[in-house]
Amino acid sequence: MLTGDQYLRRRPMKRVVTPLATMGARIWGGAAANWRRWRSTARDLPRSATFAACQRPGQSAILLAGLYAEGDTTVREPHLSRDHSERMLTWFRRRRPAVPRGVTIAGRPRLVARDMLIPGDVSSATFFLVAGLINPGAELLIKNVGLNPSRSGAIEILRAMGGELELLDEREQSGEPVADIVVRHSRLKGIEIGGEVVPRAIDEFPVLSVAAALAEGTTTIRDAEELRVKETDRIAAMASELGKLGAAVEPTADGMVIHGRERLEGGVVTSTATTALP
C-alpha cells in the first residue's frame, strides 16, 4: 500500500495508474494493491495543453517500470517535457533509440553504476533570480544551476520580461546542462505567457507572478491550469496573497492577469498550505 500526505492524496493519480495498468499492473485505490508480471507496451500519453506538467510523473513511472518489462516500452509525447529520467538512464549507459517525439527503453537492460553530480535546482534558483531583478542595484552570481531545456522556461520568461540574466561557464555535468548565472537589477515589463513554455516553468509561476506584479504593464498567464491541482491551488493562493500586498491580480480558469505596479505594500500573508484544494 502506498499513501501520502493530505495534499498528495488530493492529486490526480489516473495519469500514472492507467498507463501502468496497460502494461499489466493491477492497481486498486485504497488498502489493496496487487501486481503481476509486467508486459511492455507502446503507449501514447494523453494530449493536452498542459501535457508535460500533467503527465510527466506517469511518464517517468512507465520508463522505470519498462526496465523490468519484457521487450521494449515506448512513450511518445506531443511536447517537450522533463527528461531527467532519460538522461539519468543514459548516464548509466542505457542507450536511447531515436523515437519521434518520444523514447524507447529496452526491458531488463544492463546498467552500469556511475558517480553523479546533481546540479542546483532551477526552481530554487528562480527565487534569487527574481530577487536580483526587482531590487535596485542588485547583482548576484548563482553557481551550478541546472539548465535542462525542459526546465528552463522561467529563464526564458524573465528574459522576455527584460531581465538581465547572463550565463557563464555553460557545461554538461552527469548528462545535464549546467551554468553559472549572473543576474542584475532590470526594469521588467509585462508580457503574455502561454503555450509550450508553460510546462517548462510550471513550478516557478508563484515567484514569476511576483516579478509580474512589479513589472511595467500587464502580464497574462494562460494554459497553466495544472497550477490548480498542485499541493494547493496556486492560482487562488497567489491572487489572494499578492492582493494583500496591494497587487492587482485577476485569477482565471487557467492562469492569472497581473497588472504591474512600481512597488508593493507591506502586509501579513498566509502560507499557501492553508489554501489547499477542497
Rosetta blueprint (number, residue, H / E / L):
1 M L
2 L L
3 T L
4 G L
5 D L
6 Q L
7 Y L
8 L H
9 R H
10 R H
11 R L
12 P L
13 M L
14 K H
15 R H
16 V H
17 V H
18 T H
19 P H
20 L H
21 A H
22 T H
23 M L
24 G L
25 A L
26 R E
27 I E
28 W L
29 G L
30 G L
31 A L
32 A L
33 A E
34 N E
35 W L
36 R L
37 R L
38 W L
39 R L
40 S L
41 T L
42 A E
43 R E
44 D E
45 L L
46 P L
47 R L
48 S L
49 A L
50 T L
51 F H
52 A H
53 A H
54 C H
55 Q H
56 R H
57 P H
58 G H
59 Q H
60 S H
61 A H
62 I H
63 L H
64 L H
65 A H
66 G H
67 L L
68 Y L
69 A L
70 E L
71 G L
72 D E
73 T E
74 T E
75 V E
76 R E
77 E L
78 P L
79 H L
80 L L
81 S L
82 R L
83 D L
84 H H
85 S H
86 E H
87 R H
88 M H
89 L H
90 T H
91 W H
92 F L
93 R L
94 R L
95 R L
96 R L
97 P L
98 A E
99 V E
100 P L
101 R L
102 G E
103 V E
104 T E
105 I E
106 A E
107 G L
108 R L
109 P L
110 R L
111 L L
112 V L
113 A L
114 R L
115 D L
116 M L
117 L L
118 I L
119 P L
120 G E
121 D L
122 V H
123 S H
124 S H
125 A H
126 T H
127 F H
128 F H
129 L H
130 V H
131 A H
132 G H
133 L H
134 I H
135 N L
136 P L
137 G L
138 A L
139 E E
140 L E
141 L E
142 I E
143 K E
144 N E
145 V E
146 G E
147 L L
148 N L
149 P L
150 S L
151 R L
152 S L
153 G H
154 A H
155 I H
156 E H
157 I H
158 L H
159 R H
160 A H
161 M L
162 G L
163 G L
164 E E
165 L E
166 E E
167 L E
168 L E
169 D E
170 E E
171 R E
172 E E
173 Q E
174 S L
175 G L
176 E E
177 P E
178 V E
179 A E
180 D E
181 I E
182 V E
183 V E
184 R E
185 H L
186 S L
187 R L
188 L L
189 K E
190 G L
191 I L
192 E E
193 I E
194 G L
195 G H
196 E H
197 V H
198 V L
199 P H
200 R H
201 A H
202 I H
203 D H
204 E H
205 F H
206 P H
207 V H
208 L H
209 S H
210 V H
211 A H
212 A H
213 A H
214 L L
215 A L
216 E E
217 G L
218 T E
219 T E
220 T E
221 I E
222 R L
223 D L
224 A L
225 E H
226 E H
227 L H
228 R H
229 V H
230 K L
231 E L
232 T L
233 D L
234 R H
235 I H
236 A H
237 A H
238 M H
239 A H
240 S H
241 E H
242 L H
243 G H
244 K H
245 L L
246 G L
247 A L
248 A E
249 V E
250 E E
251 P E
252 T E
253 A L
254 D L
255 G E
256 M E
257 V E
258 I E
259 H E
260 G L
261 R L
262 E L
263 R L
264 L L
265 E L
266 G L
267 G L
268 V L
269 V L
270 T L
271 S L
272 T H
273 A H
274 T H
275 T H
276 A L
277 L L
278 P L
